[in-house]
């Protein structure tokens, strides 16, 4: 698929979901905190497009991750209706939408980082690249957990609880980081070849 058409489709889709999410969210303060990566990241992708283009698979996964964040911002991660239904249906102890969000926190950024490192550095595919990408996952997920914690200092208690989404689980942060690692490893194991194939195709078109 032509990349510009794909990006137009993805941008319109994410834009529509963003507009929907702004209509009566549970809390506008929590909405802003949850969607901030989208509000901050998409302009960067737009203004750097001419200098650096990602593959179609990476752009598609970025859009999917953005939608997950936006939906989480509308309902909060602890009160997603679909996952409330799943919780009740399976008699689970909590709403697990936040685990999905943290899975993608490792799954998508690791592929973004992988593409940047392969295109902009002399690193080749191999053990060193894999090690650095694991380190990047560790940094992103641990930094985000610290950011979540720090962000609650000046929030009213209810907003802080909604943003953290811990739902009373003392080990929530550790479990979230574990999900990010699982997401990162799955991204590397199952999507690296697709990413390589698309990068190779783009390189051939340039030569």
Residue pairs with C-beta under 8 A, 6 or more apart in sequence:
1 56
3 53
3 56
3 59
6 56
6 59
6 60
7 59
10 59
10 60
10 63
11 42
11 63
13 63
13 67
14 38
14 42
14 63
14 66
14 67
14 70
17 66
17 67
17 70
17 71
18 35
18 38
18 70
20 74
21 31
21 35
21 70
21 71
21 73
21 74
22 31
25 31
25 73
25 74
25 75
26 74
26 75
26 76
26 79
26 162
27 76
27 158
27 159
27 162
29 155
29 159
30 73
30 76
30 159
30 162
30 163
31 73
31 74
32 39
32 73
33 73
33 151
33 163
34 69
34 70
34 72
34 73
34 76
34 77
34 163
35 69
35 70
35 73
37 66
37 69
38 66
38 69
38 70
41 62
41 66
42 66
45 54
45 59
45 62
52 116
52 119
52 120
53 202
54 62
54 112
54 115
55 115
55 195
55 198
55 199
55 202
56 198
57 111
57 191
57 194
57 195
57 198
58 111
58 112
58 115
58 195
61 107
61 108
61 111
61 191
62 108
62 112
64 104
64 108
65 104
65 105
65 107
65 108
68 100
68 101
68 104
69 101
71 80
72 80
72 97
72 98
72 101
75 81
75 97
76 162
76 163
76 165
77 95
77 97
77 98
77 101
77 162
77 165
78 94
78 95
78 97
78 98
78 161
78 162
78 165
78 167
79 95
79 162
80 95
80 97
82 97
83 95
83 96
83 97
83 100
84 95
86 92
86 96
87 93
87 94
87 95
87 96
94 167
94 168
94 169
95 167
98 165
98 167
98 172
98 176
99 175
99 176
99 179
102 141
102 176
102 177
102 179
102 180
102 183
103 179
103 180
103 182
103 183
104 183
105 140
105 141
105 144
105 176
105 179
105 180
105 183
106 137
106 140
106 141
106 179
106 180
106 181
106 182
106 183
106 184
106 185
106 187
107 183
107 184
107 186
107 187
108 183
108 187
109 136
109 137
109 140
109 184
110 133
110 136
110 137
110 183
110 184
110 187
110 188
111 187
111 188
111 191
111 192
111 195
113 133
113 136
114 129
114 133
114 188
114 192
114 195
115 195
115 199
117 123
117 129
117 132
117 133
118 124
118 125
118 129
118 199
119 199
123 129
123 132
125 192
125 196
130 188
133 184
133 188
134 181
134 184
137 180
137 181
137 184
138 181
140 180
141 176
141 177
141 180
141 181
142 177
145 173
145 176
145 177
148 163
148 164
148 173
149 164
149 173
151 160
151 163
152 159
152 160
152 163
152 164
155 163
164 172
165 172
166 172
166 173
169 175
